Amino acid sequence: MTTSRLTFGDPMTTQEVKRKLAAIFSADVKGYSRLMSEDEKGTVRTLNTYKEVMTNLIQQHRGRVVDAPGDNVLAELEVLWMQLSVLSRFKKN
């Protein structure tokens, strides 16, 4: 993480802004509506299992799940190589 000093208008006024390199990860279920119409309970059970696995993998790579509404998972990972590492593990599972 880096810290920058920015001046707005008055040169006597400075504000520190902390910046970091991050990757945003978003995933959803292909055919979610169809799956829900065919087997709602089974789909929700499977979805919750996968969300738990994804959350654990993301956290293992120093990331955090920002939100997980419905069939979506939105996460932040510190740097791109971590995101690629997590994605490769999802593809294997």
N, C-alpha and C positions, 0 to 999 in steps of 0.2 A: 504494500500500500504506500502511495506517495502522498505528500502534503504539498499543496500549492498555496501561495498567497495571491489573492486577487484584490484589485483595487476597483471600487465602484464610485465613479463621480469624484468625490473629494479624495485627493491623494493621501490625506491623513487617515482615511478609513480603510482598513484592510480586513479581509475576512479569510480565515483558513478554510480551504475546501479539501477534504480527504477524497482521493480517487483510488480506485483499484481496478485491476483487470479482471473481468468476470465474463463468464459464458452463461447464456440463458438456455435452459433445456425445457422443451415442451413436448409432451407425448399424449396421444389419445388412442382410443381403441377403434380399430377399423371395423366397421359394421356393428357399432354399439347398439343402434336402434333396433336392428334386425335381431341381434342376440337377446336384447331385453324382451322383445315381443315373443321370441321362441321359448325362453326360459329365464324369467326375471330373477328368481332366487339363485339359480346356479350362476348366472352372469354376475350378480352382485357379489356372491361368495368368491368367485374366481378373480373378479376385479379387485376386491379387497386384499386377496392374497398377493396379487401382482404389485399392488400399490405398496404393500409392506416390504416386499423384496426390493422394489425400486427405491423406496425411502432409505432402506438400510445401505444399499450400494451408494447412493448419493451422499449419505452421511459419512460413509467410510472414506470417501474422496473429498472430505472437508467441504461438502456442499450443504445446501439447505433446501428443503421443500418450501416454497413460498405459498402455494395453494394447491389444492387437489379437488376441484369441484367435479362432480359427475364422473366421467371417464377420462378426465384430464389430470396430468401432473405437470406443474410448473415449478422449476427448480433453478437455483443459482449455483454455479460452480465457480471457484476462484479463478481458474485459468483454463484456457482452451484444451490443453493436453489432458486435463482431468476429465473434461466433458467427453473427449474422444475415448478415454479409457472406460468410462461408465457406459457409453453407447455400445462399445464393442462387447461388453459383458451382457447387455440386454439382448443383443443380436444372438449371442450364444445360447441364451435361455429361451 
